[in-house]
Amino acid sequence: MKTLLILSTLLIALIIAPYNRIVKATDSAIIADQTDPSLAIPELFSEKEASELVSLGSIAAANQGPYMISGYRHRECPGSIALLPLYRNAEGSQILRKLVSNQQQAERIRYGILFKGSVHRDFPQFAFAQEKLSRGLQLLPPGTTAKPIRILAFAEQGQCQLAEKLARYTF
């Protein structure tokens, strides 16, 4: 019985240890790719794809860390959206929610997450973990590269459905 317990503990450790190494290695590479505020959102979509949007600029969402909020408004429809790249978890979405709710209490604002071409109401933790593992496995052979994971928190105002239009660029 004691031997079975030790063997099962070792088996679990053998499964978890490589996963942790993969995730830690890819986390630092992904954050390094995405922390430059000038690169966080603009490379998400081309000028042609974003022709219906006007940039409102970017602001730092926190005193420290990589969080930069970029704002956009629609050229014709009365609506706007604030986007915040997420790196590890839903922490940034809570920062965005707090900042936006303080600024515009009276306006109806829709919050959510853009990930893999879809709009999510809540942070898709399981799908995000699967994607991180998949990207980490792609990086295992030396010299290989993988596209950074694009996951964005958003706060949208108006009826323009900007989140749905931008979701297709999060693959």
C-alpha positions in Angstrom: 0.0 0.0 0.0 2.8 2.4 0.9 4.7 1.5 -2.3 1.6 2.2 -4.3 1.2 5.6 -2.7 4.8 6.5 -3.4 4.6 5.3 -7.0 1.4 7.3 -7.7 3.0 10.4 -6.1 6.1 10.0 -8.3 3.9 9.5 -11.4 2.0 12.7 -10.7 5.2 14.6 -10.2 6.6 13.2 -13.5 3.5 14.6 -15.3 3.4 18.0 -13.6 7.1 18.9 -13.6 7.5 19.0 -17.4 4.2 21.0 -17.7 5.5 23.6 -15.2 8.8 24.0 -17.1 7.0 24.5 -20.4 4.6 27.0 -18.9 7.3 29.0 -17.1 9.5 29.1 -20.2 6.7 30.2 -22.5 5.3 32.7 -20.0 8.4 34.8 -19.9 8.8 34.7 -23.7 5.2 35.7 -24.2 5.3 38.5 -21.8 8.6 39.8 -23.3 6.8 39.8 -26.7 3.7 41.6 -25.5 4.9 44.1 -22.9 6.0 46.8 -25.3 2.9 49.1 -25.3 3.5 50.1 -29.0 3.1 46.4 -30.0 0.4 45.2 -27.7 -2.7 46.0 -29.8 -1.7 47.5 -33.2 -0.3 44.2 -34.6 -3.6 42.5 -33.7 -5.2 43.8 -36.8 -4.0 45.5 -40.0 -4.9 49.0 -41.1 -7.3 47.6 -43.7 -9.1 45.4 -41.1 -9.3 48.3 -38.6 -10.4 50.9 -41.2 -13.7 51.2 -39.3 -11.9 52.1 -36.0 -10.2 55.2 -34.8 -7.6 54.9 -32.1 -8.2 56.9 -29.0 -4.8 56.2 -27.6 -3.4 54.1 -24.8 -3.0 54.5 -21.0 -1.1 52.5 -18.4 -3.6 50.5 -16.4 -1.4 50.1 -13.4 1.7 51.7 -11.8 3.7 48.5 -12.5 3.4 45.7 -14.9 2.7 45.2 -18.6 -0.9 46.4 -18.5 -1.7 49.0 -21.2 -5.3 49.8 -22.2 -5.9 50.9 -25.8 -9.1 52.6 -26.7 -10.9 52.6 -30.1 -14.1 54.2 -31.4 -16.1 53.3 -34.5 -16.0 55.7 -37.3 -19.8 55.6 -38.1 -21.5 53.8 -35.2 -21.7 55.5 -31.8 -19.6 53.0 -29.9 -16.2 52.5 -28.4 -14.1 49.7 -26.9 -11.2 49.5 -24.5 -8.8 46.5 -25.0 -6.3 45.2 -22.5 -3.9 42.2 -23.4 -3.9 39.5 -20.7 -0.8 37.4 -20.1 -1.4 34.8 -17.5 -4.9 35.0 -16.0 -7.9 37.3 -15.6 -6.2 39.8 -13.3 -6.0 42.4 -16.1 -9.7 42.1 -16.8 -10.4 43.1 -13.2 -8.2 46.1 -13.5 -10.0 47.2 -16.7 -13.4 46.7 -15.1 -12.4 48.8 -12.1 -10.9 51.6 -14.2 -13.9 51.8 -16.6 -16.6 51.5 -14.0 -15.0 54.4 -12.0 -15.0 56.6 -15.1 -18.5 56.0 -16.6 -21.0 54.9 -13.9 -24.1 55.9 -15.8 -23.3 54.3 -19.2 -24.1 50.7 -20.0 -20.9 48.9 -20.5 -20.3 45.3 -21.6 -17.3 43.4 -20.3 -15.7 40.2 -21.6 -12.7 38.4 -23.0 -11.7 37.9 -26.6 -9.9 34.6 -27.2 -9.4 32.3 -30.2 -12.0 34.1 -32.3 -14.8 34.1 -29.7 -16.2 36.5 -27.2 -16.3 35.1 -23.6 -18.2 36.5 -20.7 -15.6 35.1 -18.2 -12.0 34.3 -18.5 -11.7 30.9 -20.3 -9.2 29.4 -17.9 -9.3 25.8 -19.1 -9.1 26.7 -22.8 -6.3 29.2 -22.0 -4.3 26.5 -20.1 -4.7 24.1 -23.0 -3.5 26.7 -25.4 -0.5 27.5 -23.3 0.4 23.9 -23.0 0.0 23.4 -26.8 2.2 26.5 -27.5 4.7 25.3 -25.0 5.0 21.9 -26.7 5.5 23.7 -30.0 8.6 25.4 -28.5 10.2 22.3 -27.2 12.4 21.6 -30.2 15.4 24.0 -30.1 15.1 26.9 -32.5 11.3 26.7 -33.0 9.0 29.6 -32.5 5.3 29.8 -31.8 2.9 32.7 -32.3 2.1 34.5 -28.9 -1.3 33.7 -27.4 -3.7 36.6 -28.0 -6.2 37.0 -25.2 -7.8 40.4 -24.6 -10.1 41.8 -22.0 -12.6 44.4 -23.3 -15.0 46.9 -22.1 -17.5 48.0 -24.8 -19.9 50.8 -24.9 -22.6 51.3 -27.6 -24.4 48.9 -30.0 -21.7 48.5 -32.6 -20.7 44.9 -31.6 -17.0 45.8 -31.8 -16.0 42.9 -29.7 -17.4 40.4 -32.2 -15.7 42.2 -35.0 -12.3 42.2 -33.3 -12.6 38.6 -31.9 -11.7 37.2 -35.3 -8.3 38.7 -35.1 -7.4 36.9 -31.8 -6.3 33.6 -33.4 
